[in-house]
Amino acid sequence: MICAVSLVICLPTYDERDNVEAMVRALGDVFERAGLDGRVLVVDDASPDGTGEIADRLAAELPWVGVLHRERKEGLGPAYLAGFRRALGDGAELVMEMDCDFSHDPQDVPRLVRGTEEADVVVGSRYAPGGGVRNWGLLRRAISRGGCLYAQAILGFGVRDSTAGFKVFRRDVLETIDLDAIRSKGYAFQIENVYRALRAGFRVAEVPIVFADRETGSSKMSRRIVLEAVVKVPALRLAALRGRL
């Protein structure tokens, strides 16, 4: 059993009515079994399918659930940043990001939390030894793996899965890196927050996980998200070389 910690899991949603309740309840079960002082913060970007209303109902029923309603869909990065700020304001010592669609297994949450005993940022990694993906086609595998190798080569760090969206930060990491300077919205957001943490001297560790493609709902990945990462990665390196990061 893990000693109690103050953990907030930020769960961004857009049209996730088929997943949000099952995920929230699964996380509650994990908190109870693992002895975690955990909370779930659903960050909903005005989902037209009623996801926000479901989240409100859950928050009214379950004391460890909160909801942050945003006025419009702006992308994953801005949603997470809003969630991070709320979590820090609520006193969280650990802040986690994860997908709502069960691509990230709730049962892996305690392993990532345990990793913060030795590291400041813990990444649920598909590409660390023992990690992997399930139900992905060759094209998506190539895009994901290629993006991580691209980031490693240009930014010069050893994080194997820098585009991972399943990670936990110690509070001081988010208080130290400049959240207001982060403008990335997709894959680039994940790369940027890890790179900024490393540049600030924090320890980043990877815990192997198996990423399973969603079974309900539709993927939010787009060509624009991929292109953003292609452009943003060298821009981050240039900013670091100029001493602006």
C-alpha positions, 0 to 999 in steps of 0.5 A, a space after each residue: 500500500 502507498 502512503 497517503 499523498 495529495 494527488 490530483 489527476 487532471 482528466 481533460 474531456 471533449 465528447 467523452 460521455 461514453 468514458 468519463 463516468 467509468 474512468 472516474 469510478 475506476 480511479 476512485 477504486 484505485 485510490 481506495 485500494 492503493 491508499 491514495 489521497 487522490 482527487 479527480 479534476 475533470 477539465 471539460 472544454 464545453 463538450 456538446 455531447 453532455 460530458 460536462 453535465 455527467 461530470 457535474 453529476 459525479 461531482 455532486 455524488 462523489 466528494 473526491 471529484 471536481 469539474 472545471 468547465 472551459 468555454 471552448 475547445 482550445 486543445 489539450 495543452 491549454 486544458 491541462 494548464 488550466 487543470 494544473 493551475 486549479 490543482 496547485 491552487 487546491 494544494 496538490 502535492 502531485 499532479 497527474 495528467 492522463 487520458 479519459 478514454 482508457 488508453 491509460 490504464 487506471 491500475 498503473 496510477 499507483 506505479 507512477 505515483 510510487 516513482 515520485 519517491 525517486 524522481 520529480 516527473 514520472 512518465 508512463 512510457 510506451 518505449 521504456 523496456 517493458 512498455 508497448 502499445 496495443 491495437 495500433 496500425 503501422 502508420 500510427 506506430 511510425 508517427 508516435 515512435 518517429 516523433 519521440 526519436 525526433 525530439 530525442 535527437 534535436 533536444 538531446 535528452 534521454 526520455 524515450 517517450 516524450 510525447 506521452 500523455 500519462 505522467 505525474 509531476 511533483 508540485 515544485 516542478 509545475 511551480 518552477 517551470 513557466 506555465 504561462 510561457 507554454 503555448 503548445 497544444 498537442 504532442 508538442 505540449 507533452 514534449 515541452 513540459 518534459 524538456 522544461 523540467 529537465 532544463 530546470 534541473 528536475 529528475 525525469 523517470 520513465 515507468 513502462 506502461 502498455 497504451 491501448 487504443 480507445 474502444 469508444 469515441 474518436 481520436 483527437 489526433 490530427 495533422 495539425 497536431 503532428 505539424 505543431 510538434 515538427 515545428 515546435 521541437 527545433 524552436 525549443 532547442 533554439 530557445 534553450 541555446 539562446 538562454 530563453 528556456 
